[in-house]
Amino acid sequence: MPSSQTEAAEVKLAARQGDIQLASGRIATAGTLSIDTPHALVTDEAELIAQALEGHAQALSNPGGEVVR
């Protein structure tokens, strides 16, 4: 989902294999942003906006990215 823009009341992203790629994207939710991956969450230069954050990732890549709660 690189460079994508998503807005919803709740957002849940899950990967069974591989990374979740959100580089240069924007996700905004007034509720909970839930992210679960067995590998890396890549949010380089991305903007994640949520009331609450939850989830699991083995690694996080976020240079130039922003996480706002």
N, C-alpha and C positions, 0 to 999 in steps of 0.2 A: 504494500500500500504506500510506497514512497510517493511523496508530493500530493497525497490525497487530502481532502478536507471532509471531515465527518462531524456532524452535530446531532445529538440525540439525548433523550431524557436519561438513558443508561447506555453504557457501551461496554461490551464484553468481547475481548479478543483472545483466542486460544489457538495454539499451534501444537500439534502432536509430534512433529519433527521440525527441526530447523529453527531459524531465527524469526522473530517478528520484526519486519522492516518498516519503520515509519519515518525514515529520514525526509526532512524538508516538508513534512505533512503537518496537519493541524487536526486535533481531536478536541472537541469541547462538549462537556456534559454538565448539566445542573445536578446530576446525581453521582453515581459511582462509575469510575473507570476501572475495569477489571482486566488485567493482562496476565496470561499464563503461558509460558513457553519453557521447554526443557533446555533451551539454549540461550541465545542473547536477545535482548531487547535493544534495537538500534533506533535511536531517536535523534540522530545528528541533525542539528538545525531545525528541529521540529518544535511544535508548541502543543503541550498537553495541558488542558484546563479541566478540572473536575472538583466537585465538592469533596469527594473521597477517592482515594486510590487504594487498590488492593491487587495482589497477585504474586507471581513468582517468576524469576528468570535467573539463570546461572551467571549472566553478565549483563552489564548495562554500558552502552556506548551513547554518550550524550554531548559531545563537544558542540558548542554553539546552540544547544537546545535549551528549552525552558519548560519546567514543570511547575504549574501554578495551581494552588489549592485555595 
